[in-house]
């Protein structure tokens, strides 16, 4: 009975660390945020259909920017 508060406190501290790591992983990077800020309704629908990497690759091609090698791999896969 005495160990329960200690175990509960350790569990809460551990979950806080997990939450902080997940928050860092889930924060959109600058490029994703830029895409979401400028995306039209059609582009958002394309994003849901193709996924983010393919949609960003298509946006880069449309802008005339040089696609990265990861984008080419994603574009070939879709």
N, CA, C and O atoms as CSV, one atom per row, in Angstrom:
chain,resi,resn,atom,element,x,y,z
A,1,UNK,N,N,0.806,-1.185,0.000
A,1,UNK,CA,C,0.000,0.000,0.000
A,1,UNK,C,C,0.859,1.262,0.000
A,1,UNK,O,O,0.494,2.256,-0.628
A,2,UNK,N,N,1.970,1.234,0.683
A,2,UNK,CA,C,2.845,2.402,0.773
A,2,UNK,C,C,3.550,2.655,-0.560
A,2,UNK,O,O,3.850,3.802,-0.892
A,3,UNK,N,N,3.814,1.605,-1.317
A,3,UNK,CA,C,4.517,1.757,-2.591
A,3,UNK,C,C,3.645,2.340,-3.693
A,3,UNK,O,O,4.177,2.853,-4.677
A,4,UNK,N,N,2.344,2.280,-3.564
A,4,UNK,CA,C,1.463,2.745,-4.631
A,4,UNK,C,C,1.703,4.207,-5.010
A,4,UNK,O,O,1.821,4.490,-6.202
A,5,UNK,N,N,1.781,5.152,-4.068
A,5,UNK,CA,C,2.036,6.546,-4.458
A,5,UNK,C,C,3.393,6.723,-5.152
A,5,UNK,O,O,3.515,7.512,-6.089
A,6,UNK,N,N,4.388,5.999,-4.698
A,6,UNK,CA,C,5.717,6.097,-5.309
A,6,UNK,C,C,5.673,5.566,-6.738
A,6,UNK,O,O,6.200,6.200,-7.653
A,7,UNK,N,N,5.053,4.415,-6.932
A,7,UNK,CA,C,4.941,3.832,-8.272
A,7,UNK,C,C,4.133,4.748,-9.178
A,7,UNK,O,O,4.489,4.936,-10.341
A,8,UNK,N,N,3.059,5.316,-8.665
A,8,UNK,CA,C,2.234,6.228,-9.444
A,8,UNK,C,C,3.030,7.465,-9.853
A,8,UNK,O,O,2.911,7.924,-10.990
A,9,UNK,N,N,3.829,8.005,-8.958
A,9,UNK,CA,C,4.656,9.173,-9.266
A,9,UNK,C,C,5.695,8.835,-10.333
A,9,UNK,O,O,5.893,9.614,-11.265
A,10,UNK,N,N,6.350,7.703,-10.214
A,10,UNK,CA,C,7.334,7.289,-11.224
A,10,UNK,C,C,6.677,7.075,-12.588
A,10,UNK,O,O,7.242,7.439,-13.619
A,11,UNK,N,N,5.491,6.489,-12.587
A,11,UNK,CA,C,4.755,6.296,-13.834
A,11,UNK,C,C,4.418,7.639,-14.474
A,11,UNK,O,O,4.577,7.807,-15.683
A,12,UNK,N,N,3.954,8.595,-13.671
A,12,UNK,CA,C,3.607,9.920,-14.190
A,12,UNK,C,C,4.836,10.624,-14.768
A,12,UNK,O,O,4.746,11.252,-15.823
A,13,UNK,N,N,5.962,10.529,-14.099
A,13,UNK,CA,C,7.189,11.142,-14.615
A,13,UNK,C,C,7.640,10.485,-15.921
A,13,UNK,O,O,8.075,11.163,-16.851
A,14,UNK,N,N,7.532,9.177,-15.975
A,14,UNK,CA,C,7.886,8.463,-17.203
A,14,UNK,C,C,6.971,8.837,-18.357
A,14,UNK,O,O,7.436,9.009,-19.483
A,15,UNK,N,N,5.689,8.963,-18.094
A,15,UNK,CA,C,4.741,9.332,-19.150
A,15,UNK,C,C,4.977,10.764,-19.622
A,15,UNK,O,O,4.759,11.072,-20.794
A,16,UNK,N,N,5.414,11.630,-18.737
A,16,UNK,CA,C,5.728,13.010,-19.131
A,16,UNK,C,C,6.899,13.037,-20.112
A,16,UNK,O,O,6.894,13.796,-21.081
A,17,UNK,N,N,7.890,12.207,-19.849
A,17,UNK,CA,C,9.043,12.132,-20.767
A,17,UNK,C,C,8.617,11.602,-22.126
A,17,UNK,O,O,9.057,12.108,-23.158
A,18,UNK,N,N,7.761,10.585,-22.132
A,18,UNK,CA,C,7.258,10.030,-23.395
A,18,UNK,C,C,6.456,11.099,-24.141
A,18,UNK,O,O,6.597,11.247,-25.355
A,19,UNK,N,N,5.627,11.833,-23.426
A,19,UNK,CA,C,4.814,12.878,-24.050
A,19,UNK,C,C,5.693,13.962,-24.673
A,19,UNK,O,O,5.410,14.421,-25.779
A,20,UNK,N,N,6.740,14.370,-23.990
A,20,UNK,CA,C,7.639,15.397,-24.531
A,20,UNK,C,C,8.332,14.915,-25.796
A,20,UNK,O,O,8.473,15.678,-26.751
A,21,UNK,N,N,8.763,13.668,-25.816
A,21,UNK,CA,C,9.402,13.124,-27.028
A,21,UNK,C,C,8.410,13.055,-28.178
A,21,UNK,O,O,8.751,13.394,-29.311
A,22,UNK,N,N,7.192,12.622,-27.902
A,22,UNK,CA,C,6.175,12.559,-28.955
A,22,UNK,C,C,5.822,13.948,-29.468
A,22,UNK,O,O,5.604,14.126,-30.666
A,23,UNK,N,N,5.764,14.912,-28.598
A,23,UNK,CA,C,5.449,16.274,-29.014
A,23,UNK,C,C,6.513,16.788,-29.974
A,23,UNK,O,O,6.185,17.435,-30.969
A,24,UNK,N,N,7.778,16.510,-29.689
A,24,UNK,CA,C,8.858,16.946,-30.583
A,24,UNK,C,C,8.752,16.252,-31.935
A,24,UNK,O,O,9.000,16.875,-32.967
A,25,UNK,N,N,8.390,14.982,-31.943
A,25,UNK,CA,C,8.260,14.249,-33.194
A,25,UNK,C,C,7.084,14.720,-34.034
A,25,UNK,O,O,7.146,14.690,-35.263
A,26,UNK,N,N,6.027,15.149,-33.388
A,26,UNK,CA,C,4.805,15.492,-34.101
A,26,UNK,C,C,4.722,16.951,-34.506
A,26,UNK,O,O,3.805,17.325,-35.236
A,27,UNK,N,N,5.642,17.786,-34.060
A,27,UNK,CA,C,5.630,19.181,-34.479
A,27,UNK,C,C,6.001,19.248,-35.955
A,27,UNK,O,O,7.003,18.667,-36.372
A,28,UNK,N,N,5.204,19.951,-36.740
A,28,UNK,CA,C,5.539,20.050,-38.160
A,28,UNK,C,C,6.798,20.883,-38.367
A,28,UNK,O,O,6.996,21.904,-37.708
A,29,UNK,N,N,7.641,20.436,-39.286
A,29,UNK,CA,C,8.822,21.231,-39.567
A,29,UNK,C,C,8.421,22.426,-40.427
A,29,UNK,O,O,7.260,22.562,-40.813
A,30,UNK,N,N,9.377,23.276,-40.719
A,30,UNK,CA,C,9.093,24.537,-41.413
A,30,UNK,C,C,8.490,24.302,-42.791
A,30,UNK,O,O,7.569,25.012,-43.193
A,31,UNK,N,N,8.998,23.319,-43.513
A,31,UNK,CA,C,8.520,23.057,-44.863
A,31,UNK,C,C,7.067,22.575,-44.858
A,31,UNK,O,O,6.275,22.983,-45.707
A,32,UNK,N,N,6.722,21.724,-43.919
A,32,UNK,CA,C,5.350,21.234,-43.807
A,32,UNK,C,C,4.420,22.379,-43.439
A,32,UNK,O,O,3.332,22.507,-44.000
A,33,UNK,N,N,4.844,23.208,-42.501
A,33,UNK,CA,C,4.018,24.345,-42.099
A,33,UNK,C,C,3.811,25.305,-43.261
A,33,UNK,O,O,2.716,25.843,-43.432
A,34,UNK,N,N,4.848,25.526,-44.057
A,34,UNK,CA,C,4.736,26.393,-45.226
A,34,UNK,C,C,3.747,25.807,-46.229
A,34,UNK,O,O,2.932,26.537,-46.793
A,35,UNK,N,N,3.813,24.507,-46.453
A,35,UNK,CA,C,2.879,23.852,-47.376
A,35,UNK,C,C,1.446,24.008,-46.882
A,35,UNK,O,O,0.551,24.334,-47.662
A,36,UNK,N,N,1.226,23.780,-45.601
A,36,UNK,CA,C,-0.126,23.867,-45.059
A,36,UNK,C,C,-0.656,25.294,-45.084
A,36,UNK,O,O,-1.856,25.498,-45.269
A,37,UNK,N,N,0.212,26.284,-44.903
A,37,UNK,CA,C,-0.221,27.678,-44.943
A,37,UNK,C,C,-0.650,28.110,-46.336
A,37,UNK,O,O,-1.573,28.912,-46.476
A,38,UNK,N,N,0.011,27.586,-47.378
A,38,UNK,CA,C,-0.253,28.025,-48.749
A,38,UNK,C,C,-1.151,27.071,-49.528
A,38,UNK,O,O,-1.483,27.354,-50.679
A,39,UNK,N,N,-1.545,25.969,-48.945
A,39,UNK,CA,C,-2.288,24.945,-49.681
A,39,UNK,C,C,-3.725,25.386,-49.951
A,39,UNK,O,O,-4.387,25.982,-49.102
A,40,UNK,N,N,-4.181,25.071,-51.161
A,40,UNK,CA,C,-5.575,25.317,-51.507
A,40,UNK,C,C,-6.399,24.095,-51.107
A,40,UNK,O,O,-5.854,23.089,-50.653
A,41,UNK,N,N,-7.712,24.193,-51.280
A,41,UNK,CA,C,-8.575,23.057,-50.953
A,41,UNK,C,C,-8.212,21.832,-51.789
A,41,UNK,O,O,-8.192,20.712,-51.277
A,42,UNK,N,N,-7.928,22.041,-53.067
A,42,UNK,CA,C,-7.563,20.925,-53.939
A,42,UNK,C,C,-6.261,20.273,-53.472
A,42,UNK,O,O,-6.123,19.050,-53.511
A,43,UNK,N,N,-5.320,21.088,-53.035
A,43,UNK,CA,C,-4.049,20.544,-52.556
A,43,UNK,C,C,-4.223,19.780,-51.248
A,43,UNK,O,O,-3.535,18.786,-51.013
A,44,UNK,N,N,-5.131,20.234,-50.404
A,44,UNK,CA,C,-5.388,19.512,-49.158
A,44,UNK,C,C,-6.027,18.164,-49.462
A,44,UNK,O,O,-5.697,17.166,-48.821
A,45,UNK,N,N,-6.939,18.121,-50.434
A,45,UNK,CA,C,-7.538,16.846,-50.840
A,45,UNK,C,C,-6.470,15.919,-51.409
A,45,UNK,O,O,-6.474,14.718,-51.142
A,46,UNK,N,N,-5.560,16.483,-52.192
A,46,UNK,CA,C,-4.454,15.693,-52.744
A,46,UNK,C,C,-3.567,15.169,-51.629
A,46,UNK,O,O,-3.086,14.037,-51.688
A,47,UNK,N,N,-3.354,15.992,-50.618
A,47,UNK,CA,C,-2.546,15.584,-49.471
A,47,UNK,C,C,-3.162,14.380,-48.777
A,47,UNK,O,O,-2.456,13.438,-48.420
A,48,UNK,N,N,-4.471,14.407,-48.585
A,48,UNK,CA,C,-5.121,13.277,-47.916
A,48,UNK,C,C,-5.101,12.038,-48.794
A,48,UNK,O,O,-5.067,10.917,-48.286
A,49,UNK,N,N,-5.123,12.227,-50.099
A,49,UNK,CA,C,-5.131,11.077,-51.009
A,49,UNK,C,C,-3.733,10.482,-51.188
A,49,UNK,O,O,-3.570,9.262,-51.147
A,50,UNK,N,N,-2.738,11.326,-51.383
A,50,UNK,CA,C,-1.393,10.847,-51.702
A,50,UNK,C,C,-0.483,10.713,-50.493
A,50,UNK,O,O,0.435,9.893,-50.500
A,51,UNK,N,N,-0.719,11.493,-49.473
A,51,UNK,CA,C,0.188,11.535,-48.335
A,51,UNK,C,C,1.099,12.743,-48.453
A,51,UNK,O,O,1.276,13.292,-49.540
A,52,UNK,N,N,1.668,13.151,-47.349
A,52,UNK,CA,C,2.446,14.384,-47.311
A,52,UNK,C,C,3.701,14.360,-48.192
A,52,UNK,O,O,3.919,15.325,-48.925
A,53,UNK,N,N,4.529,13.327,-48.164
A,53,UNK,CA,C,5.755,13.380,-48.985
A,53,UNK,C,C,5.463,13.535,-50.480
A,53,UNK,O,O,6.140,14.304,-51.162
A,54,UNK,N,N,4.476,12.822,-50.988
A,54,UNK,CA,C,4.157,12.932,-52.412
A,54,UNK,C,C,3.571,14.297,-52.737
A,54,UNK,O,O,3.864,14.858,-53.793
A,55,UNK,N,N,2.747,14.839,-51.845
A,55,UNK,CA,C,2.156,16.151,-52.085
A,55,UNK,C,C,3.230,17.244,-52.074
A,55,UNK,O,O,3.182,18.159,-52.896
A,56,UNK,N,N,4.186,17.160,-51.165
A,56,UNK,CA,C,5.270,18.142,-51.124
A,56,UNK,C,C,6.136,18.018,-52.370
A,56,UNK,O,O,6.562,19.032,-52.924
A,57,UNK,N,N,6.401,16.806,-52.818
A,57,UNK,CA,C,7.188,16.605,-54.035
A,57,UNK,C,C,6.479,17.209,-55.235
A,57,UNK,O,O,7.118,17.835,-56.081
A,58,UNK,N,N,5.179,17.032,-55.318
A,58,UNK,CA,C,4.421,17.601,-56.429
A,58,UNK,C,C,4.433,19.124,-56.361
A,58,UNK,O,O,4.533,19.788,-57.392
A,59,UNK,N,N,4.332,19.685,-55.152
A,59,UNK,CA,C,4.381,21.133,-54.994
A,59,UNK,C,C,5.735,21.666,-55.447
A,59,UNK,O,O,5.807,22.701,-56.109
A,60,UNK,N,N,6.808,20.963,-55.091
A,60,UNK,CA,C,8.140,21.408,-55.517
A,60,UNK,C,C,8.285,21.370,-57.032
A,60,UNK,O,O,8.853,22.281,-57.633
A,61,UNK,N,N,7.762,20.298,-57.649
A,61,UNK,CA,C,7.848,20.210,-59.109
A,61,UNK,C,C,7.078,21.355,-59.762
A,61,UNK,O,O,7.525,21.926,-60.757
A,62,UNK,N,N,5.927,21.682,-59.202
A,62,UNK,CA,C,5.100,22.741,-59.757
A,62,UNK,C,C,5.782,24.097,-59.611
A,62,UNK,O,O,5.668,24.951,-60.490
A,63,UNK,N,N,6.495,24.294,-58.492
A,63,UNK,CA,C,7.204,25.549,-58.268
A,63,UNK,C,C,8.464,25.641,-59.126
A,63,UNK,O,O,9.016,26.727,-59.304
A,64,UNK,N,N,8.910,24.528,-59.647
A,64,UNK,CA,C,10.133,24.526,-60.433
A,64,UNK,C,C,11.372,24.287,-59.593
A,64,UNK,O,O,12.496,24.371,-60.088
A,65,UNK,N,N,11.160,23.989,-58.319
A,65,UNK,CA,C,12.281,23.682,-57.436
A,65,UNK,C,C,12.827,22.300,-57.746
A,65,UNK,O,O,12.127,21.441,-58.283
A,66,UNK,N,N,14.057,22.108,-57.405
A,66,UNK,CA,C,14.678,20.815,-57.656
A,66,UNK,C,C,14.247,19.826,-56.583
A,66,UNK,O,O,14.473,20.074,-55.399
A,67,UNK,N,N,13.627,18.703,-56.969
A,67,UNK,CA,C,13.188,17.733,-55.958
A,67,UNK,C,C,14.370,17.032,-55.312
A,67,UNK,O,O,15.393,16.785,-55.951
A,68,UNK,N,N,14.211,16.720,-54.050
A,68,UNK,CA,C,15.238,15.968,-53.338
A,68,UNK,C,C,15.118,14.501,-53.716
A,68,UNK,O,O,14.105,14.077,-54.273
A,69,UNK,N,N,16.157,13.723,-53.411
A,69,UNK,CA,C,16.149,12.309,-53.778
A,69,UNK,C,C,15.029,11.559,-53.079
A,69,UNK,O,O,14.465,10.630,-53.657
A,70,UNK,N,N,14.682,11.943,-51.822
A,70,UNK,CA,C,13.586,11.272,-51.133
A,70,UNK,C,C,12.270,11.522,-51.874
A,70,UNK,O,O,11.418,10.637,-51.961
A,71,UNK,N,N,12.114,12.739,-52.407
A,71,UNK,CA,C,10.885,13.058,-53.139
A,71,UNK,C,C,10.767,12.220,-54.401
A,71,UNK,O,O,9.675,11.790,-54.771
A,72,UNK,N,N,11.892,11.991,-55.059
A,72,UNK,CA,C,11.842,11.185,-56.270
A,72,UNK,C,C,11.452,9.745,-55.940
A,72,UNK,O,O,10.703,9.120,-56.690
A,73,UNK,N,N,11.954,9.220,-54.829
A,73,UNK,CA,C,11.581,7.864,-54.416
A,73,UNK,C,C,10.097,7.778,-54.122
A,73,UNK,O,O,9.447,6.808,-54.509
A,74,UNK,N,N,9.548,8.779,-53.442
A,74,UNK,CA,C,8.126,8.785,-53.110
A,74,UNK,C,C,7.289,8.929,-54.376
A,74,UNK,O,O,6.267,8.259,-54.525
A,75,UNK,N,N,7.718,9.800,-55.288
A,75,UNK,CA,C,6.967,10.013,-56.517
A,75,UNK,C,C,6.950,8.742,-57.365
A,75,UNK,O,O,5.938,8.439,-57.997
A,76,UNK,N,N,8.043,8.005,-57.386
A,76,UNK,CA,C,8.083,6.761,-58.149
A,76,UNK,C,C,7.182,5.711,-57.526
A,76,UNK,O,O,6.569,4.912,-58.235
A,77,UNK,N,N,7.101,5.710,-56.205
A,77,UNK,CA,C,6.286,4.702,-55.504
A,77,UNK,C,C,4.798,4.954,-55.686
A,77,UNK,O,O,4.007,4.013,-55.612
A,78,UNK,N,N,4.396,6.192,-55.923
A,78,UNK,CA,C,2.954,6.474,-56.031
A,78,UNK,C,C,2.440,6.383,-57.446
A,78,UNK,O,O,1.251,6.595,-57.686
